[in-house]
Each structure stands twice: as structure tokens, then as C-alpha cells.
Amino acid sequence: MSSITPYITLDFGSSNSGALINHEGKNYNPNDLIYVHQSDSDNTQTKTPSEFWLKRSLLNQSDITEDDIKIYSPIFYEETGLQSANFIWGLQSIKKALKERSLHENNDWVRIKHPKMALYRENTDPYQATCMGHDKSMHPLSKILHIFFLVIKKECAERARQAGLIFLSDSIKWGITVPGMAIWNQRAVDLIKTVANTVFGNQVTILSEPECALIGANLAGRGSLDFVEGRYSLVMDLGGGTTDISVVRETRNSTDNSEQFDEIKSTKADSDPTTSVHAGGNEIDDNFKSFLCSYIADSSNIPEPIELYLQFRKEDPIGSMEFDEAWTLLKKSDDISFEEIIYFSPGRRFLDWLKERYPQEASKKISDYGYFQLDGDKLRNKVFQPVYKKILSAIEMNLTTLKAKGINVGVCYFAGGLSLDRNLKRQINNLIDRYFPKTQKIEAGNNAVIGAVQRGGCHLLVNEQLMRRMARKTFYTTFCTKYTGDLNDLRTEFGQRLRRYYHGNLRCPFMDDKEINRILDEQWKYLNVDYNDNTVEFLCPVCVKHTPVTETISFGLSPMEMGQTSVGFTIYSSDKSYQLFPNEDVIEEGYFFYDFGEPWECAGLEFDPISNAVSGTAIFKLTDKNGRKVKDMVINNVSKKGY
């Protein structure tokens, strides 16, 4: 065994979650990656459903640590582990536990399903969001996430041990993926990072799923990125809960001529098209259950057909899992696309339950061989097509706008489990061909889809320079310095400060005098001396487009005069030659004010880097002299721009 510095990416999905370990450090090699949650060597499944059972005593506990969590899962699959477990997940583990312990009838256990979906609720503060257990009990989302991330952390360590690797926890570089700029509000991203920091420490980076999907699919079958300057790509992440659509432009960094991938939030200059739609594999699954129950209850006295399945799931969760497995096999088969009659066997437990509870309906609908005979056209129109229609409409909206602006789409990338749906992909490809017939399509057949988000996230973590280039914007605030009357001294002072902030705070490569002078020249023409107190305001970078987005940047503030009770400052953007934010959401274009209510000696201004890397929102936090936050200052939509 040898000690190494690993990179681990957690793809925390709405429906499925999994982790990917790169244990080769900077020598990134896709063949050496370890999918922590790959199911039974199945290379088509790199994650496991985000559904788990946990003991109520664990939920009621405060200050939960790794040692408090006893996991029963495929990673910790020991025959004796079930008896002492307080957290169970993984389909086979849950099925085994249900058989032995009747979790659904035991008040000591709570089932949580798809917790991330709580962050999509409208008009809900993510920090106040809750998850509902199977028994209708409500639990704080932040605590659920904290426990879940601890589980992932322990499983990654165990999987590494099984592979003969030794990880020093402080040396691990963690990445967690979240939806792209147009999809989540900043508070949701902030919650993820807050919880992640408590679990993984400061070595955690929040990564954008569309960017990860593009990088992961782009890398498929290659050791390096396929880059074409000026090319536009359409990224379609077809997941379980949502379909996320992004446009990415490939450009050159004017400073070092390096390759750059810029996620574009909008295809319109004045308003956004649909970039995310709540349609995915989960909705298809729900549609099928409703369709089947309606078929069974047809011409019967059952008033609410879907209650058939809900009642069955409540009484027999093992049978419900078998039902889902049977449906998963059917929906992946070609029968769904072409056959006039679809034969579906939901498993013996559901058939026996139906015969016992509703014998008349069962006798009419179940064949002698234990199958339901379903009308293929009706099934496709009721189950699949409504979801397809939403997805295709959102994609076409983007294609229409791109075509109208004369922008060609060079590549279309697919990611997410629903992209394995051959019928949907065929319709998407036909739609793309109508608008851009020469577009290259990255298909599932060349292994581009499976694990694309995890694979791309790991590549970004390893190749930090690429991660820097994918940061969103440069933001500035002002600092003041005394003016003694000598412009040469003033310029020297500014140069020293710039070098210190770029190199020290922002971790940029050391900037030589030529580069410093270039930046000085850009701002020198805007120099303004305040002769009332002989001070000069100068723009200071808070974050820079081509620097890492992993660390919070802090600046010290001090009052300009004795007895001052308030503080005011302005944030600038690099969009238009250091002009103030042209933002309707900010009063007085980026100016912030806070009254401490008493004289103050010092304070702090912190910039949250994830707001630069992930979202069209910038978050600044004002702290008191003890570092305690006193105010959040949020600028929304600073990145909202068209082509």
C-alpha cells in the first residue's frame, strides 16, 4: 500500500447518487477510476438510488459524526452488519433488511427518498426545507444531507481500502456536483456547500453538472479534450427528476491562449428560454404505475386506481421493489417502442397481493402465465409521450433561438439515465437534424453517457487550470489608500497591492511587472482622488475568472473616520470595462450599506466562490470584528447575458 493524494467526485443526484475516485493524482487516467457505487460490476450503473432507511434515534441525535453511523450497504456488506446498522441503502441491502427486519412496520426506522428534490420546491428557503419519511414524519433537510454525506465519505474510504489504497483525509480533494446556473437558486447551492464543508472540510469544490457532463462526455474514449475554438455545444442532462439543457461555447483565453469552455445561461439577450424542465425518468415511472392501475381497475368499482399501487407499496415494500425492477427491464427493451401488445409481469408478490385483495379485477386482467397484456399505442401515448413532449419542447426552444441568431451547434452531448431511452434519443436526434443537420452527436453507444458527470467532475478537480477557466466572472470591490501627492508612489503602492491580492489571496501564478502594469493601465484612467481626505479608490479583485473557485476570499474593512457607525461599498463587474453592475435587482447598481448601530473598528467582507463558479448570483458576506456574519449581500443575475 502507498499513500497518495486522491480526487473524489460525488454526483449527488435527484434520483441516484454515487462517487468516483481518481487515485492517480495528476496523472489522470480514465481506466484507473474507481466507481464507488457501481452495481455488481454493471458498467451501465455507476450510482445507486438516493433512497435509504435510517434509524429514528440517529435522526434525533445532535452533533452526528462518522463514528455514529453504522452502515449496511454493498460497500459495507457483512452478514453481521445488519444487526447493528442504523443506516441502510442500496437496493439489494434494503431488500435483505426488509425481509429480516420488517423496516416498514417498525417505528424505529424511517425511509427517506430523493431528498435533493426538496431543493426544487418553489417559495421555500432551502435552509428551512424538510424531507418527508414514509410515515409522514418531517425531518430537516440539512440534517439528512449531513448524514448522507457522512455515509458517502465512509463508503469512499472503505472502497479505497478494499482497493489497497491509503488516503489521508486532509489530502483528499472533494467535488460535489449541483445543477447549472439557470436551474437552482443560490441559497440551495449555499446549503450544499455549508453542509459539505462540515463533512469534507475546506477541500471541497462545488461543480456545475452541465459543465461536468460536457467534459465527461467529451473525454469518452480519449485521453485529452476535443477542443474546437468558436464551437457551440448543446448539453442535455436527462435525469430522473429534471432535464437540464445548457449551451457551451469553446473559446481561447486571451491571457495564456489556453482552451476555455464557457457555460452560457441564456440563448436570448433579453430573456431566458427554458433551460430546465421538471420531466424525467421518475415521471415516466409514475405514469406507468398510474396507467397499469387504471388498466386493472377499468370497468370496476375502484374509485382511485393509483391507490392500488400505493396500497401495495405500503403493505409490501419488497414486492414494490420487485415491481420496479420488472418495470425497469421492460422500459429498456425494444418491445416498448414497436410492439402492438406489451406483456408485463410485475413479479409474483404483486400478482398474489392483487388476487387476494381484488380477485375480480385480477381474474379479468392477469393471463394464465402471470402477465398483463397492455395496448402498446396507449402505453406509449400515456406513459412516455407526455414526458417526451416536455423535453422536446424545451430542447426545440433552444434550437430555435440558436438558429435565429445564426449560431451553429457543433456537438450535442447526452448525459443522465433517461438518455439511454432509445426512443427518446431518436426523437431528439431527429429534432436536432431539422435545425442543424451536420451536428455531431455523442451517443451512449460509445460510453459517453454512463458516469459522464462523475468523470467530468474528476477531470476538473485534477486539472485545476481547466476548473479555473470555467469560473464565471471577475468581480471587484474598492479599496482606499492615502495619496501623498506623488503619482509614482501611488502607482507603486497599487501595483504591490494588486500583486498581493492576485497571487496571495486568489492563488494566481506570480504576475510579473508587465502584467501588473497592464492591469494598472486599465484602471489608471479612472483614477479619482478625493481631496477631502486625500484618499484614492482603486478596484481590487474579489474573484477572478481564471482562478480557482474553491476558497472563500476575505478582505479586511476599516472605517474612514473616527466614530463611524456604518459601512458602505460598491461591487463592480468585469462585464463592461469595470462599470457598475447593470443589474435591476440591485439598488444603486451594486452599492451596499450596513449600519452596525455603534462605532466599529474593523469588519470583514467575504466573497463566496461557488456563486462565481456555479450560478448567476454573487454572494458577499459582511462580518463583524469577530468574523460572525451580520449580513448577506446578494446580487442576482449578474451573469445573465445572451450571445
N, C-alpha and C positions, 0 to 999 in steps of 0.2 A: 504494500500500500504506500501511496505517496500523497503528500499534502499539496493541494492545488487551489487556485482561485476560480471558482465556478461562476457561471451566469445562469440564473433560473428565471424563466418567464411563466407567470400564472395567467392563463387565459380564463378569466372569471366571467363565464357566460350567463346569459339569461336562463338557459335550459341545461347546459352542460359545462363542466369546468374541468380543467386539467393543467398540469405543469410540465415544462420541458427543461431539461438540464443540459447545458453545454459545459462539459467538464474538460475541454481542451484549451480553455483560456482564449488568448488572442488568435490561436491557430484554429479559426472557425472551420469545422468540417461537418457538414450535414449528416454524414454517415456515423458520426460519433455521438450524436444527440441521443439523450435518453428521455423517452416519453414516460413520465411517471405513472400516468393513469391509462396506459394502453391496455385494452381488454384482451387477455388470453392470446397475446401475440397477433391480434387482429389489427393489421395496418390501416384499416378503414375507420378505426375508432381510437382517437388519441385522448378522449376525455370521457367523463362519466357523468350521468345526470346530476344536476345540482339539487339533489333531494336526499334528505338524511333524517335519521331518528336520533334524538338526544334526550338524556335524562333530565327531568324537570329540576332535580337537585343541582345539576350543573348550570342550568339557566338561572336558578335563584342565587347562585354563588356570585360574590363580587371579587374583583382582582384575580381573574382567571389566568393561570399560566399554563405552559406546555405540560408541566408535570400533573396538572389537574385533569387532563384529558386522556382517557383510555379508549383508544380507537379500535374498532373492529371493521376492517375493510380488506380488499385484496392486497394492500400493501402490508398490513398487519394481520395476516390470515393464519392465526393459530387456533387450534381446536379448543384450547383452554381460554382463549382471549375473550370469548363471548360472555362468559360469566361475570367478568369484572368490567366489561365495557360500559362507557356512558355516552359514546358517540358511534353510530353505525351508519356506514354509507357504502355505495357500490351495489349494483342490482343483485348480484349473487349473495353478497353478505346480508343484505336486507331480507332477501327471501329465506335464507337459512335462519336468520334471527326470528323472523315472523313465525316460522314453523316451530321453533323451540320455545319461544318466549311469549307468543301472542301479544306483540307490542301494541296492536291497535285496541286491545281490551284492557291494557294495563295503564292506569292513571299515572304511573311513574315516568312514562315516555311520551314525547311529543314529536310529531313529524313536521318538518319544515320543507316546503317545496318551492323551488325557484325564487329564492329571497331577493335576488337582484331586481326582479320585476317591480318590487316596491318602490324603486327609484324612478320609475316611469310614471308614477301617479301624478296627475296634474294638481296644482294648488296644494302640494304637500311639501313641507320643509323636510329634506332628506334626514336631517338630524333628529327629527321627531317621528320619522317613519317607523312602522311596525310590520311584523310578519305574523300571519295567522297560522296557528297549528291546526292539525287535523281535527282537534277537538274544539275549535273556535277560540282557543286561548290566544292572546295577543302578546307579542314579545318585541322588545326594542330591536330594530334592525341593526343598530351599531353593535349591540352585544352579539347578535347572530353572526355578523361579519367577523367580529373579533375571534370568536370561537372557530369559525370556518377557516380563517387564515392561519390560526394556530395549528389546525389539523393538517392543512397543506404543508406548512413548514415542517412538521414532524414527519409527514409522509415522504417529503423530498429527502430529508436526512436519512430515513430508513432505506429508501430506494437507492441512495448513493452508497450506503453501507453494503447493501446487497450486491452492488456492482464493484465492490472492492475499493471505493473511493473514500478519502477522508476530507471533510470540509471543516474549515474553521469558520464558525458562524459570522464572525466580524468581517470576513473577507468576501462573503457572498454578495454578488451584485444581483438584486432582485428587480424584476419588472412586472407590473400589473397592467393589463390592457383594459381600456374603457372605450365606450363608443366615441365617435368622432365629434368634430366641432359643432355640427348643426343639431346634434341629437340630444345630448344631455345638458342640463343647466350646470353652472359652475359649482353650485353647492353640493350636487351629487358627487362630482369629481373630488371636491374638497373632503367630503366624508370618507370616500375610499382611501384617499391619501392619509387622512388623520388616523384611521384605523390601521392602515398598513404600516405606518410609522411606529405604532405601539407594538406591532408584532415583529416586523422585519428590521426595525431600526431606521437610521437615516440613509442606508444604502438601498433605497427603493426608488424606482423611476416609474411614473405613470406614462403609459404608452397609448397612442391612438390606434384603435383597432383597424380602421381603413388603411392607415399607413403600414401597419404590420402585415395586413392581408396582402397588400401590393408587393411589399418586399419579399414576403414568404413565397408568394406565387411566382414572382419574377425570378427568384433564385432556383426554382424547381429544376433539377437536372443539371444545374450549373454551379460552378464554384464562385462566380462573381456576378454582379448585377448586369442585366441587359439595359444599357442606357442609350437613349436617342435624344439629343438636345432638341427642345421645342415640341416634343411629342406629348400628346394628351392621352390619359388613360382613364377608363371608367372602371371603378371598383365596386362590385356588387357582393355584399356580405349577406347571404341568405341564411338567416339563423332560425332558431326555434321561436323566439318571441318577436323579433323585429327583422326587417330587411333594411339595411343601411346602404345608401348609394353615395359615392364620392367621386369627384373628378380630381385627378392629379396631373400636374404639369412638370415636365422634366426640363430643368434649366441649368445654367452654369453659374457658379458662384463668381461674381466679378472680382473678388479679392484674390482667391487662390485657384480659380478655374476648375474647381472640383465639381463633381456631379451633385445635383440637388433635386430632390423630389418635393414639390410644394403641393400640399393638400389645399384644394380650392373649396371654399364653403358654398359659394353660390355660382350658378351659371348665368345669373342675371345681375345687372348692375343696380337695379332698383329694388328687387325683391328676390326672395329665395324660392326655388321650386321645391317640391317635396324631396327631401334628402333622407328621410326615414319614414317607414310606414309600419304600423303595428300589424304585420302579417308575416306568418312564418310557419314552420313545421308544427308548432303546437296547435295553431288554429285548424290546420288540416286534420290533426288527430281528433280534436274536439268535434269537428264537423262530421267525421266518420262515426264517432260514437252516437251522435245525435241521429245520423242517417240510419244506422243499424237499429237503434232503438225504435225509431219511427217505423221502420220496416217490420219489426217484430210486433209492434203494437197496432199495426194497421188493422182497421175494422174490429177493434177490441174496445174494451171499456177502460183502458188505461188512459187517464186524462193527460199526464205529463210523461211522454215516452222517455225522455232523457233520465227521468228518475229511476228507470230500470238500472242503468249503469251506475248511477250514483249510489243507489241502494246496494248493489252488488259490491262496489268498491269498498263501501263502509263495512259490510259484513265479511268480505273475503278479500283482503288486500293482496294475498298471494295470487289468487285467481285473477285479480286485476292486473298484476304484473305479467302473468302468462298471457292474458288478453292482449296487452300492449306489445309483447314480444311477437305474438302471432300477426298482429296488425303491421308491425314494422317489417316483417318478412314479406307480407303481401304488397305493401305500398312500394317496395323496391323492385317488385317483379314486373315483367313486361305485360302481364295479364291486365294490370290496371289501365294501361294505355290503349289496348286494342280489343280485348275480348268483349263480346256482347253480354255474356253471363260471367260474373265473378263469383268464385266459390271461396267462402271464408269459413275457417274453423277457428273459433276463439279460444279453444282449449277445453278440456274435459270439465274443469271446475265451473266455468260459466254455463256450459250446457246442462250439467246436473243441477246447478242452482236454479236455472230457468225452468227446468222440468218440474222442480219441486214447488217453486213459487207461483209460476204461471203456466200450468200444464196445458191449458188450451192453446195459448199462443205458441208454446214450444212445439206441440204436436203439429201445428199448421206450418211452421216455418223451418224446423230442423229436418234435414233429409235423413235417410236411413244410415248414412255414412258420417253423420255429425257435422254437416256443412249447412251454411246459409247460402242460398242462391240469390245473388243480387244483380239487378239490372245495371250493366256496365255504363250505359249512357247516363242514367240517372245518378249513379255514384260519382262519375267524373264531374257532372254538372253541379251537384250539390256539395261535394266534398272538396274537390280540388280547384275547380274553376273560379269560385269566389275569391280564393286566396291568390291564385294566378292573376286574376284581373287587377287586384290592388297593386301587386308587384309590377306587372307590366305597365300599368298606368304611370307609376312613379318613374320607372325607367324611361318611358317614352317622353315624359315631360322634360327630363334632362336632355335626351337626344334631340328633341325638337328645338330647344333653346340653343344647343351647341350648333346645330345645322343652320339655324337662322343667323348666327354670328359668324358663320364661315369657319368654324373650328372643327377640324377633323379628329376623330377618335382613332388613335393608332392601335391601342390594345384594350381589350376588355378582360378584366380579371374576375374570377369567381372565387368565393370563399363561403364557408358555412355549410352545415349539414344539408340544408334544403337544395344546395347547388348540385347535389348528387341525384336529384329528381330529373330523370332524363327527359320527361315530357315537358316540364317547365323550362329546362335549359334549351330544348328545341324551339320553344316559342320565343324565348328571349333572343336566341341567335337569329331567328327569322326577323324579329323586330329590328335588331341591330343592322342586319343586312339591308333592310329597307332604307335606312338612313346613311349607313357607312358600309357599303358592300366589301371594301378592302380591309376592314378591321381584322386584326389578328385576335384570336380568342384563346385564352389559356384555359384548357379543359381539364376536367377531373381525370381523364384517362392518363395524363402524364404526371399524376400525383401532385398537381399544383394545389388542389383544394384542401386535401387532408392535412390538418395541422398547420395551415398557412399562417394563421395569426400567431400561433406559438413560435413557429420557425422564424417568421419575420421579426417578432419581438426579441428573440435571442440574438439575431443578427444585428439589430440595432444596439442592443446592450454591449455586444462585443466590439462592434465598430462604432466607437463613441463619436468619431468625426461625422459619420452619417447621421447619428442622432442629433448632433449639433446643427447640422444643415437643415434638419426637418423642424426645428423650432419655429414658432410662428412669426414673431415680430421683434423689433427692438423698441424698448420703452426707455424714456429718460425722465429724470426729475432734475431739479436745480439745486446747486449748492452755491454758497456765497463765500467770497474771500475778500479780504481787505485790499483796497487799491492805494498804493503809496505814491502814485504819480509816475511811476516808471513802467512803461508798457512792456519792456523786455523782461523785467522781473515778474510782471503779471503773467506773461506768456509762459515763462519757465515754471511758475507755480501751477498753472493749468496743465502743462504737459506732465509734470510729476504726478498730479492727482489722477489724470487720465490713465497713465501707465499703471498706477497702483490699483485703480478700480478694474481695469480690463484684465490685468494679469493676476492681481491678488484676489479680488472678490469674485470675478467672473471666470477665473481659471483659463483665460485665453492664452495662447502661446505668447511669449515675450514679444512686445511690439518695439521695433527699432525706431530711431528718430524720424525716419522718412514717413512711417505710418502714423506716428503721433502728430507730426506736422500736417499731414493730410487731414486728420480729424480736426485739428486746431483751425486750419484754414476754412473748413466748412462752417464753423461756428463763429469765427472771429468777426465776420461781417455783421453778426447780430449782437455784438458786444454792446452792453449798455451799463454805464457807470451811474450809480445812484449817489449823487454828490451830497445828499443829506447825511449819510453816514459813511461815505467813501467805500461802498461795497460794490461788488460786481457779481451778477448772477451768471452761472455757467452750467450748461447741460451736462448731467452726469448719467452714464448708462446704468439702468436698473437691471435690465437683462439685454442680451444681445442675440440677434438672430442666429449666429453661428457659434454659440457657446452651449455648454451642457444645460439641461433643464432639470437637473436632479436636486439642486440645493437651493434652499431659501436664501435670498440675498438681503442683508441687513445694512441699514445706514443709520448713523447717529444724527440726531437733530438737537439743536440748542437754540434758545431764544435769542433774538437780535438785540434785546434791551432788557434792563432790569425790571422785574415785576410783571413781565408779560404773562398773561394767563391763557392765551390761545396760541394755536399754531395754524398756519396756512401754507399750502404749497401747491404747485401745479405739476401734473404729469403730462409728458409730451410723447408723441408717437413719431416713428421714423417715416411715416407714410409720405409726407409732403414737406420735405426739407425742414424737419423739426418744427412744423407748425403744431398748434394745439390740436387736441383730438377733435375732429369734425364729427361729433357724436351727439345725437339728440337726447341720449339718455343721461348726459352729464351736464349739470348746470354750470354755466360759465366755462364750458369747454375744458374740462379736466382739472378745475380748481377744487381743492378740498380744504375744509376748515373744521377745526375741532377746538372746543373751549374746555380746558381742564378744570375751570372753576376756581383755580388758585394759581399763584405763580409757580412756574416749573423751571427746573434747571437743565434737564435733559430728557429725551424721549427717543424712540426708535421707529424707523419705517422699514417694514419687511415686505418684500415682493415675493408672492407665491409662484414659483417657476412653473407649476403644472398649468396655470392659467395661460402661460405663454405657449406651452407645447401642445396643449390639447384643445382648448376651447377659444371661442371668440370673445373671451372675457378676461379682463385683467383684475387681479385681486391684490390690494395693498392693505397691510395691517399696521395700524398705529398702536404702539405700545408705550407704557409708562416707563419710568426710570428703572423699574424692577423687571422689565421685559414682559409684563402682563398686557394682553391685548385690551385696548379700550375702544377700538372702533375698526370695523371692516369698511374699506372703501372699494367699491366695485364699479368697474367701467365695462358695460356690456357692449357687445357687437363691435369691438374695435377692429376686428379682422374682417368684417362683412364687406367684401368688395367683389365685383364681378371681373370678367376678363377684360 
